[in-house]
Amino acid sequence: MKATAQILKEKGLKVTPQRIAVYNMLLNTTEHPNAETIYKALEPTNPTMSLATVYKTLDYFKQLGLVQELNVGEGSSRYDAVVKCHPHTVCIQCGKVRDLYLEELTEIHKKIAEELDFEVRCEQLILYGICGKCRRENNENS
């Protein structure tokens, strides 16, 4: 895997410690954090970084195709360093967002292409429900 600094250089971005920290965090998490969560997690090791810097950095990354922005209906966007289109699940109880990989979607894309004469380039499928952990906790408290 390429070093983060090299990836940023190839995209034409000035390499800064803040940009490296934000991108590394997104590369190393499956949590799909929002800007505030990223800021709070990085603040102890990057005390000079502001929340505005995190927002600007995420905007640059989004424009350059380094991250994808997810709107799961919370009022603030979540971010994912996996930019290949893929669906997500959202727990309506705890708010956890998870990647969902289904080969069956390829078949749906083919069917849509054939029946509607429409080439699917990307999908933004979000399934809302209650995760297993929250269901178990609800059953324990009942």
Secondary structure, 3 states (H helix, E strand, C coil): CCCHHHHHHHCCCCCCHHHHHHHHHHHCCCCCCEHHHHHHHHCCCCCCCCHHHHHHHHHHHHHCCCCEEECCCCCCCEEECCCCCCCEEEECCCCCEEECCCCHHHHHHHHHHHHHCCCCCCCCCEEEECCHHHHHHHHHCC
